[in-house]
């Protein structure tokens, strides 16, 4: 474990150098009229950081031994944010009560002992996750500034109960990347353009862009993102971290700005599988406010770390779905072919190919479901917010964006909002038919079919391509990904670093059956421990073209 100084040394040396005493009392987001900023910033080299790459277990060990305090950890991460995040724009707002919460955690540890593994650990949350405190919850939109929810999201309640320190909110693709088909991942009207910490001119992917970038560059110990289709796994893989999209219903969505009830979920974004296991244990659980969580009874584990096994790949049967999920990126293919060799070396049995039936048969139906469910969900969410100011329906939200066009829509529009507004209710035949089609083809005739046919534990494939350049003119340049099957089915999906192409990370995905998080964590942990591909970003101005992507 890296040598760690006392709390006093951390706070004085790093806190004074960064001016964080000012930053902690205010938002880090740009002045509202300047969020259109797009030029690549001049890189600032990351200074040595004594908590770099430390995970939950290491921080808890240091706290238990008195090497530092929760306040000292919080000060250190706040100083790190103040030093580096000007060029990343990954943190949209800091919690003005963070140091007070940390001091309370220290008192409780001293008087009663720690609550658990997250006691005193700083956590960052995506800015579509409600906190009933002095921070905003905006989904990156100016329309929600001042519309503060009256209650914490369920996952925030769970984190507070675990003794975690809510450090702040992260930037994201505005409205979780469901406003325009020409969007740039990581851009929001409130936060501007978030950037990839491995190459500042590259996309951090979305929509949990800020969480992925911030955790990768050690701006907090762990983070929480949300996903509808790829919004945890894509930013995790291009930012070189672990991302876990749980089974829909394992983690409550109550208090999270919605896209689609059938696919939305929150999940861990961490630098290690072990940290993801700890965080999942805190987040998972039944919640009366989210009816989907009733299905998780009997599937929740308070401690997912007990499933971690460095020999967990021995005898595991893994399928390789090549059709559609390979072939779009030579760089990703090369790295994942090397990963397949490593999986066999670590004891896995590969069934190759093991293609997913009907994998291309529900693209249009998924989008139709998302449009219907977004209209229903966002109308309910906006109407539930306290106060009378601001949009209270999708119609009013569309009008707000038109009125604030220069700040909200300088690069791309809101055609997805307009399409959603035209959809009927969830009782309509069109919606019910599309949803039934998605369930049948993604589950029974899709993932379940291939897993059953080959007696597989999981499927493995490239999570996606290396990050593409940020392009505010034309929008994102997606080449492909492995997110859709698990997203539409509502099944779990974890991505783990698998290597680099031109200095840009690529992740290996493991996808399994509903409620198979323990198994996926075991498999991912064994791969992570057997390969050790994770490395910290260097905040380079562009991709490292000297690092060849192919022999």
PEQUILIN-V806144 format. One record per residue. N is the residue number from 1. SS is DSSP state (2 for helix, 1 for strand, 0 for the rest). PSI is psi in whole degrees, -180 to 180 (* if undefined). D_LAST is the distance of its C-alpha to the last C-alpha in Angstrom with 1 decimal. Layout:
n = [N | N]
ss = [SS | SS]
psi = [PSI | PSI]
d_last = [D_LAST | D_LAST]
This chain:
n = [1 | 2 | 3 | 4 | 5 | 6 | 7 | 8 | 9 | 10 | 11 | 12 | 13 | 14 | 15 | 16 | 17 | 18 | 19 | 20 | 21 | 22 | 23 | 24 | 25 | 26 | 27 | 28 | 29 | 30 | 31 | 32 | 33 | 34 | 35 | 36 | 37 | 38 | 39 | 40 | 41 | 42 | 43 | 44 | 45 | 46 | 47 | 48 | 49 | 50 | 51 | 52 | 53 | 54 | 55 | 56 | 57 | 58 | 59 | 60 | 61 | 62 | 63 | 64 | 65 | 66 | 67 | 68 | 69 | 70 | 71 | 72 | 73 | 74 | 75 | 76 | 77 | 78 | 79 | 80 | 81 | 82 | 83 | 84 | 85 | 86 | 87 | 88 | 89 | 90 | 91 | 92 | 93 | 94 | 95 | 96 | 97 | 98 | 99 | 100 | 101 | 102 | 103 | 104 | 105 | 106 | 107 | 108 | 109 | 110 | 111 | 112 | 113 | 114 | 115 | 116 | 117 | 118 | 119 | 120 | 121 | 122 | 123 | 124 | 125 | 126 | 127 | 128 | 129 | 130 | 131 | 132 | 133 | 134 | 135 | 136 | 137 | 138 | 139 | 140 | 141 | 142 | 143 | 144 | 145 | 146 | 147 | 148 | 149 | 150 | 151 | 152 | 153 | 154 | 155 | 156 | 157 | 158 | 159 | 160 | 161 | 162 | 163 | 164 | 165 | 166 | 167 | 168 | 169 | 170 | 171 | 172 | 173 | 174 | 175 | 176 | 177 | 178 | 179 | 180 | 181 | 182 | 183 | 184 | 185 | 186 | 187 | 188 | 189 | 190 | 191 | 192 | 193 | 194 | 195 | 196 | 197 | 198 | 199 | 200 | 201 | 202 | 203 | 204 | 205 | 206 | 207 | 208 | 209 | 210 | 211 | 212 | 213 | 214 | 215 | 216 | 217 | 218 | 219 | 220 | 221 | 222 | 223 | 224 | 225 | 226 | 227 | 228 | 229 | 230 | 231 | 232 | 233 | 234 | 235 | 236 | 237 | 238 | 239 | 240 | 241 | 242 | 243 | 244 | 245 | 246 | 247 | 248 | 249 | 250 | 251 | 252 | 253 | 254 | 255 | 256 | 257 | 258 | 259 | 260 | 261 | 262 | 263 | 264 | 265 | 266 | 267 | 268 | 269 | 270 | 271 | 272 | 273 | 274 | 275 | 276 | 277 | 278 | 279 | 280 | 281 | 282 | 283 | 284 | 285 | 286 | 287 | 288 | 289 | 290 | 291 | 292 | 293 | 294 | 295 | 296 | 297 | 298 | 299 | 300 | 301 | 302 | 303 | 304 | 305 | 306 | 307 | 308 | 309 | 310 | 311 | 312 | 313 | 314 | 315 | 316 | 317 | 318 | 319 | 320 | 321 | 322 | 323 | 324 | 325 | 326 | 327 | 328 | 329 | 330 | 331 | 332 | 333 | 334 | 335 | 336 | 337 | 338 | 339 | 340 | 341 | 342 | 343 | 344 | 345 | 346 | 347 | 348 | 349 | 350 | 351 | 352 | 353 | 354 | 355 | 356 | 357 | 358 | 359 | 360 | 361 | 362 | 363 | 364 | 365 | 366 | 367 | 368 | 369 | 370 | 371 | 372 | 373 | 374 | 375 | 376 | 377 | 378 | 379 | 380 | 381 | 382 | 383 | 384 | 385 | 386 | 387 | 388 | 389 | 390 | 391 | 392 | 393 | 394 | 395 | 396 | 397 | 398 | 399 | 400 | 401 | 402 | 403 | 404 | 405 | 406 | 407 | 408 | 409 | 410 | 411 | 412 | 413 | 414 | 415 | 416 | 417 | 418 | 419 | 420 | 421 | 422 | 423 | 424 | 425 | 426 | 427 | 428 | 429 | 430 | 431 | 432 | 433 | 434 | 435 | 436 | 437 | 438 | 439 | 440 | 441 | 442 | 443 | 444 | 445 | 446 | 447 | 448 | 449 | 450 | 451 | 452 | 453 | 454 | 455 | 456 | 457 | 458 | 459 | 460 | 461 | 462 | 463 | 464 | 465 | 466 | 467 | 468 | 469 | 470 | 471 | 472 | 473 | 474 | 475 | 476 | 477 | 478 | 479 | 480 | 481 | 482 | 483 | 484 | 485 | 486 | 487 | 488 | 489 | 490 | 491 | 492 | 493 | 494 | 495 | 496 | 497 | 498 | 499 | 500 | 501 | 502 | 503 | 504 | 505 | 506 | 507 | 508 | 509 | 510 | 511 | 512 | 513 | 514 | 515 | 516 | 517 | 518 | 519 | 520 | 521 | 522 | 523 | 524 | 525 | 526 | 527 | 528 | 529 | 530 | 531 | 532 | 533 | 534 | 535 | 536 | 537 | 538 | 539 | 540 | 541 | 542 | 543 | 544 | 545 | 546 | 547 | 548 | 549 | 550 | 551]
ss = [0 | 0 | 0 | 0 | 0 | 0 | 2 | 2 | 2 | 2 | 2 | 2 | 2 | 2 | 2 | 2 | 2 | 2 | 0 | 2 | 2 | 2 | 2 | 0 | 0 | 0 | 0 | 0 | 0 | 0 | 0 | 2 | 2 | 2 | 0 | 0 | 0 | 0 | 0 | 0 | 0 | 0 | 0 | 0 | 0 | 0 | 0 | 0 | 0 | 0 | 0 | 0 | 0 | 0 | 0 | 2 | 2 | 2 | 2 | 2 | 2 | 2 | 2 | 2 | 0 | 0 | 0 | 0 | 0 | 2 | 2 | 2 | 2 | 2 | 2 | 2 | 2 | 2 | 2 | 2 | 2 | 2 | 2 | 2 | 2 | 2 | 2 | 2 | 0 | 0 | 1 | 1 | 1 | 1 | 0 | 0 | 0 | 2 | 2 | 2 | 2 | 2 | 2 | 2 | 2 | 2 | 2 | 2 | 2 | 2 | 2 | 2 | 0 | 0 | 0 | 0 | 0 | 0 | 0 | 0 | 0 | 1 | 1 | 1 | 1 | 1 | 0 | 0 | 1 | 0 | 0 | 0 | 0 | 0 | 0 | 0 | 0 | 0 | 0 | 0 | 0 | 2 | 2 | 2 | 0 | 0 | 0 | 0 | 0 | 0 | 0 | 0 | 0 | 2 | 2 | 2 | 2 | 2 | 2 | 2 | 2 | 0 | 0 | 0 | 1 | 1 | 1 | 1 | 1 | 1 | 0 | 0 | 0 | 2 | 2 | 2 | 2 | 0 | 0 | 0 | 0 | 0 | 0 | 0 | 0 | 0 | 1 | 1 | 0 | 0 | 0 | 1 | 1 | 0 | 0 | 1 | 0 | 0 | 1 | 0 | 0 | 1 | 0 | 0 | 0 | 0 | 0 | 0 | 2 | 2 | 2 | 2 | 2 | 2 | 2 | 2 | 0 | 0 | 0 | 0 | 0 | 1 | 1 | 1 | 1 | 1 | 1 | 0 | 0 | 0 | 0 | 0 | 2 | 2 | 2 | 2 | 2 | 2 | 0 | 0 | 0 | 1 | 1 | 1 | 1 | 0 | 0 | 1 | 0 | 0 | 1 | 0 | 0 | 0 | 0 | 1 | 0 | 0 | 0 | 0 | 0 | 0 | 0 | 0 | 1 | 1 | 1 | 1 | 1 | 1 | 0 | 0 | 2 | 2 | 2 | 2 | 2 | 2 | 2 | 2 | 2 | 2 | 2 | 0 | 0 | 0 | 0 | 0 | 0 | 0 | 2 | 2 | 2 | 2 | 2 | 2 | 0 | 0 | 0 | 0 | 0 | 0 | 0 | 2 | 2 | 2 | 2 | 0 | 0 | 0 | 0 | 0 | 0 | 0 | 0 | 0 | 1 | 1 | 1 | 1 | 0 | 0 | 0 | 0 | 0 | 0 | 0 | 0 | 0 | 2 | 2 | 2 | 2 | 2 | 2 | 2 | 2 | 2 | 2 | 2 | 2 | 2 | 2 | 2 | 2 | 0 | 0 | 0 | 1 | 1 | 1 | 1 | 0 | 0 | 0 | 0 | 0 | 0 | 0 | 0 | 0 | 0 | 2 | 2 | 2 | 2 | 2 | 2 | 2 | 2 | 2 | 2 | 2 | 2 | 2 | 2 | 2 | 2 | 2 | 2 | 2 | 2 | 2 | 2 | 0 | 0 | 0 | 0 | 0 | 0 | 0 | 0 | 0 | 2 | 2 | 2 | 2 | 2 | 2 | 2 | 2 | 2 | 2 | 0 | 2 | 2 | 2 | 2 | 0 | 0 | 0 | 0 | 0 | 0 | 2 | 2 | 2 | 2 | 2 | 2 | 2 | 0 | 0 | 0 | 0 | 0 | 0 | 0 | 2 | 2 | 2 | 2 | 2 | 2 | 2 | 2 | 2 | 2 | 2 | 2 | 2 | 2 | 2 | 2 | 2 | 2 | 2 | 2 | 2 | 2 | 2 | 2 | 2 | 0 | 0 | 0 | 0 | 1 | 1 | 1 | 1 | 1 | 0 | 1 | 0 | 0 | 0 | 0 | 1 | 0 | 0 | 0 | 0 | 0 | 0 | 0 | 0 | 0 | 0 | 0 | 1 | 0 | 0 | 2 | 2 | 2 | 2 | 2 | 2 | 0 | 0 | 0 | 1 | 1 | 1 | 1 | 1 | 1 | 1 | 1 | 1 | 0 | 0 | 1 | 1 | 1 | 1 | 1 | 1 | 1 | 1 | 0 | 0 | 0 | 0 | 0 | 2 | 2 | 2 | 2 | 2 | 2 | 2 | 2 | 2 | 2 | 2 | 2 | 2 | 2 | 2 | 0 | 0 | 0 | 0 | 0 | 0 | 0 | 0 | 1 | 0 | 0 | 0 | 0 | 0 | 0 | 0 | 0 | 0 | 0 | 0]
psi = [137 | 146 | 133 | 133 | 177 | 164 | -41 | -42 | -41 | -51 | -43 | -49 | -46 | -35 | -47 | -33 | -26 | -14 | 29 | -18 | -26 | -44 | -34 | -15 | 5 | 167 | 151 | -9 | 152 | 163 | 138 | -37 | -3 | 11 | -7 | -4 | 134 | -22 | 141 | 126 | 160 | 123 | 141 | 119 | 137 | 122 | 163 | 139 | 119 | -11 | 8 | 130 | 8 | 139 | -176 | -46 | -40 | -41 | -42 | -38 | -44 | -39 | -42 | -35 | -3 | 18 | -30 | -179 | 169 | -37 | -42 | -42 | -44 | -44 | -40 | -45 | -38 | -40 | -40 | -43 | -47 | -32 | -41 | -26 | -9 | -31 | -20 | -35 | 43 | -25 | 120 | -24 | 142 | 151 | 114 | -14 | 10 | -46 | -36 | -42 | -39 | -42 | -39 | -39 | -37 | -42 | -44 | -41 | -44 | -40 | -33 | -12 | 166 | 151 | -29 | -166 | -17 | 4 | 120 | 7 | 126 | 133 | 140 | 143 | 141 | 143 | 31 | 13 | 119 | 135 | 128 | 68 | -154 | 4 | 159 | 162 | 102 | -8 | 26 | 0 | 141 | -21 | -24 | 3 | 128 | -11 | 66 | 132 | 156 | -5 | 148 | 148 | 154 | -41 | -31 | -41 | -43 | -42 | -41 | -41 | -31 | -6 | 9 | 155 | 116 | 104 | -35 | -172 | 147 | 152 | 164 | 168 | 123 | 138 | 36 | 37 | 33 | 46 | -37 | 143 | -5 | 23 | 160 | 117 | 136 | -3 | 134 | 152 | -31 | -39 | -9 | -160 | 114 | 151 | 158 | 128 | -13 | -27 | 112 | -16 | 6 | 155 | 144 | 4 | 176 | 172 | -11 | 49 | -50 | -38 | -44 | -47 | -44 | -45 | -37 | -39 | 15 | 45 | -8 | 171 | -50 | 165 | 162 | 128 | -179 | 154 | 140 | -45 | 90 | 0 | -11 | -49 | -37 | -53 | -31 | -46 | -40 | -16 | 6 | 37 | -179 | 133 | 134 | 116 | 111 | 170 | 135 | 124 | -14 | -32 | 128 | 143 | -1 | 126 | 9 | 130 | 124 | 158 | -64 | 121 | -29 | -15 | -17 | 142 | 152 | 162 | 168 | 144 | 112 | 169 | -8 | 157 | -36 | -43 | -38 | -37 | -43 | -48 | -39 | -38 | -32 | -33 | -34 | 147 | 159 | 142 | 120 | -23 | -13 | 104 | -25 | -26 | -10 | -28 | -13 | -2 | 129 | -5 | -1 | 136 | 120 | -29 | 98 | -11 | -20 | -13 | -8 | 130 | 117 | -16 | 21 | -13 | -11 | 118 | -3 | 136 | 115 | 130 | 149 | 101 | 93 | -39 | 122 | -32 | 1 | 164 | -10 | -14 | 108 | -35 | -46 | -42 | -45 | -46 | -38 | -31 | -39 | -37 | -37 | -39 | -42 | -39 | -42 | -40 | -35 | 6 | -1 | 151 | 119 | 133 | 109 | 111 | 165 | 76 | 149 | 118 | 146 | 22 | -19 | 15 | 2 | 24 | -53 | -39 | -39 | -47 | -40 | -41 | -45 | -42 | -47 | -47 | -32 | -47 | -46 | -46 | -42 | -34 | -43 | -41 | -49 | -39 | -24 | -14 | 142 | 158 | 169 | -11 | 150 | 168 | 139 | 11 | 167 | -38 | -46 | -32 | -43 | -43 | -39 | -47 | -39 | -41 | -36 | 35 | -39 | -27 | -33 | -28 | 49 | -21 | -32 | 161 | -146 | 40 | -29 | -40 | -45 | -40 | -42 | -40 | -27 | -11 | 155 | -171 | 172 | -7 | -6 | 152 | -39 | -44 | -49 | -37 | -44 | -40 | -42 | -39 | -45 | -45 | -48 | -44 | -31 | -33 | -79 | -43 | 7 | -99 | -46 | -39 | -47 | -37 | -39 | -43 | -36 | 9 | 53 | 149 | -35 | 170 | 148 | 142 | 168 | 136 | -37 | -167 | 166 | 158 | 141 | 161 | 144 | 132 | 98 | -9 | -50 | -13 | -169 | 153 | 65 | 137 | -34 | 167 | 175 | 22 | -32 | -46 | -49 | -35 | -49 | -40 | -23 | 23 | 163 | 154 | 126 | 140 | 142 | 141 | 135 | 2 | -173 | 144 | 118 | 38 | 6 | 133 | 152 | 138 | 154 | 129 | 141 | 124 | 135 | -168 | 168 | 138 | 20 | 24 | -44 | -43 | -44 | -40 | -40 | -46 | -47 | -39 | -43 | -39 | -45 | -48 | -28 | -11 | -35 | 55 | -21 | 133 | 152 | 144 | 156 | 4 | 46 | 153 | -29 | -180 | 150 | 90 | -12 | -18 | 101 | 143 | -14 | 153 | *]
d_last = [34.4 | 34.2 | 37.6 | 39.6 | 42.6 | 45.9 | 46.6 | 48.7 | 45.9 | 43.4 | 45.9 | 47.4 | 44.3 | 42.0 | 44.7 | 46.6 | 43.5 | 42.5 | 45.9 | 45.2 | 48.9 | 49.1 | 46.0 | 47.1 | 50.2 | 48.6 | 46.0 | 42.6 | 42.4 | 43.0 | 46.5 | 46.9 | 47.0 | 43.7 | 41.3 | 40.0 | 38.0 | 34.5 | 33.3 | 30.3 | 32.0 | 31.5 | 29.4 | 31.3 | 29.4 | 30.0 | 32.6 | 32.5 | 33.9 | 35.6 | 35.2 | 31.4 | 29.7 | 33.0 | 33.9 | 37.2 | 38.0 | 37.4 | 39.6 | 42.2 | 42.3 | 42.8 | 45.5 | 47.3 | 47.3 | 48.6 | 45.7 | 45.8 | 47.5 | 46.5 | 47.8 | 45.7 | 42.5 | 43.5 | 44.2 | 40.9 | 39.0 | 41.3 | 40.7 | 36.9 | 37.4 | 39.7 | 37.2 | 34.0 | 34.9 | 36.2 | 32.8 | 31.6 | 34.8 | 34.0 | 37.5 | 40.3 | 43.2 | 44.2 | 46.9 | 49.9 | 51.1 | 48.0 | 49.6 | 52.9 | 51.1 | 49.2 | 52.6 | 54.1 | 51.3 | 52.0 | 55.7 | 55.2 | 52.9 | 55.6 | 58.5 | 57.2 | 53.7 | 50.4 | 50.3 | 46.9 | 43.2 | 43.0 | 46.2 | 45.7 | 42.0 | 41.1 | 39.7 | 38.7 | 39.7 | 38.5 | 41.3 | 42.4 | 43.7 | 47.4 | 48.8 | 52.6 | 52.6 | 52.5 | 49.0 | 48.4 | 46.8 | 45.7 | 42.5 | 41.6 | 44.5 | 47.4 | 49.6 | 49.7 | 50.3 | 53.6 | 53.5 | 53.0 | 53.2 | 56.1 | 54.1 | 50.8 | 48.3 | 48.5 | 45.1 | 46.4 | 49.6 | 47.6 | 45.6 | 48.8 | 50.4 | 47.5 | 48.3 | 45.1 | 45.3 | 44.5 | 42.9 | 42.5 | 41.1 | 37.6 | 36.8 | 35.7 | 35.2 | 38.9 | 40.8 | 37.6 | 36.0 | 38.8 | 40.6 | 38.6 | 35.9 | 34.8 | 34.4 | 31.8 | 30.8 | 32.3 | 35.0 | 38.6 | 41.9 | 42.8 | 39.6 | 37.7 | 33.9 | 32.0 | 28.5 | 25.3 | 25.2 | 21.5 | 21.9 | 25.5 | 25.0 | 23.3 | 25.3 | 26.3 | 26.9 | 30.4 | 33.0 | 32.9 | 30.9 | 32.9 | 32.9 | 29.2 | 28.7 | 31.7 | 30.8 | 27.2 | 28.6 | 31.4 | 34.3 | 35.9 | 35.4 | 35.0 | 35.4 | 36.8 | 35.4 | 36.6 | 35.1 | 36.4 | 33.1 | 29.9 | 31.6 | 30.8 | 27.5 | 25.8 | 26.6 | 25.9 | 22.3 | 21.5 | 23.4 | 21.7 | 24.8 | 26.6 | 28.8 | 31.3 | 33.3 | 36.2 | 38.3 | 40.7 | 43.9 | 42.6 | 42.7 | 45.6 | 45.1 | 48.6 | 48.5 | 45.1 | 45.1 | 44.4 | 42.4 | 43.0 | 44.9 | 43.2 | 39.7 | 40.1 | 39.4 | 38.7 | 36.1 | 34.4 | 31.5 | 30.6 | 28.0 | 28.4 | 29.6 | 32.6 | 33.7 | 33.3 | 35.5 | 38.1 | 38.3 | 38.5 | 41.5 | 43.2 | 42.5 | 43.3 | 46.9 | 49.6 | 51.2 | 54.4 | 53.2 | 50.3 | 51.5 | 48.0 | 47.9 | 50.8 | 48.3 | 46.5 | 49.5 | 48.4 | 44.7 | 44.8 | 43.8 | 44.9 | 42.3 | 38.9 | 37.6 | 39.4 | 36.9 | 33.9 | 32.8 | 29.7 | 30.1 | 30.7 | 27.9 | 29.6 | 31.0 | 30.0 | 29.6 | 26.9 | 26.5 | 23.4 | 24.8 | 22.3 | 24.7 | 24.6 | 22.6 | 19.1 | 17.8 | 18.6 | 15.4 | 11.9 | 10.8 | 13.6 | 13.1 | 9.7 | 11.3 | 14.5 | 13.4 | 12.3 | 15.7 | 17.5 | 16.5 | 17.9 | 20.9 | 21.7 | 21.4 | 23.8 | 26.3 | 25.9 | 26.7 | 24.7 | 26.4 | 23.8 | 24.6 | 27.5 | 28.1 | 30.6 | 33.6 | 34.9 | 31.9 | 32.4 | 36.2 | 37.4 | 35.6 | 38.9 | 41.0 | 39.0 | 39.4 | 43.1 | 43.6 | 41.9 | 44.2 | 47.3 | 46.6 | 45.6 | 49.0 | 50.9 | 49.0 | 49.0 | 52.6 | 53.6 | 51.5 | 52.9 | 56.4 | 56.2 | 55.5 | 58.5 | 60.3 | 61.2 | 58.9 | 55.7 | 54.5 | 55.8 | 54.3 | 51.4 | 53.8 | 54.7 | 51.0 | 50.3 | 53.3 | 52.1 | 48.8 | 50.6 | 52.9 | 50.2 | 47.9 | 47.0 | 45.7 | 44.5 | 43.1 | 42.0 | 38.6 | 39.1 | 42.1 | 43.4 | 43.3 | 42.3 | 45.4 | 47.5 | 46.2 | 46.9 | 50.4 | 51.2 | 50.5 | 53.4 | 54.1 | 52.4 | 55.3 | 54.5 | 53.7 | 50.5 | 49.1 | 50.2 | 48.8 | 45.4 | 45.2 | 46.3 | 43.7 | 40.9 | 42.1 | 42.6 | 39.2 | 37.0 | 38.8 | 40.9 | 39.1 | 35.6 | 34.3 | 37.3 | 37.1 | 33.5 | 34.0 | 37.3 | 36.2 | 33.5 | 35.2 | 32.3 | 32.3 | 29.8 | 27.1 | 23.5 | 21.2 | 19.1 | 21.7 | 20.4 | 17.9 | 17.0 | 20.1 | 21.2 | 23.3 | 26.9 | 29.0 | 32.8 | 33.6 | 31.8 | 31.1 | 28.1 | 25.1 | 24.5 | 22.0 | 23.0 | 23.8 | 25.2 | 28.4 | 31.0 | 31.9 | 32.8 | 34.3 | 36.7 | 37.6 | 38.2 | 36.1 | 34.0 | 30.3 | 28.3 | 24.8 | 23.0 | 19.9 | 16.8 | 14.0 | 12.9 | 11.0 | 11.9 | 14.4 | 16.0 | 17.0 | 16.7 | 19.4 | 20.1 | 23.6 | 26.3 | 29.3 | 32.5 | 36.2 | 38.8 | 39.6 | 36.7 | 35.7 | 36.4 | 34.1 | 31.3 | 31.6 | 31.6 | 28.4 | 26.6 | 28.0 | 26.8 | 23.2 | 23.4 | 25.0 | 22.6 | 19.4 | 20.7 | 18.2 | 20.9 | 20.9 | 23.5 | 22.9 | 23.3 | 25.1 | 22.8 | 24.2 | 21.1 | 17.5 | 15.4 | 13.4 | 12.3 | 10.3 | 7.0 | 7.1 | 3.8 | 0.0]
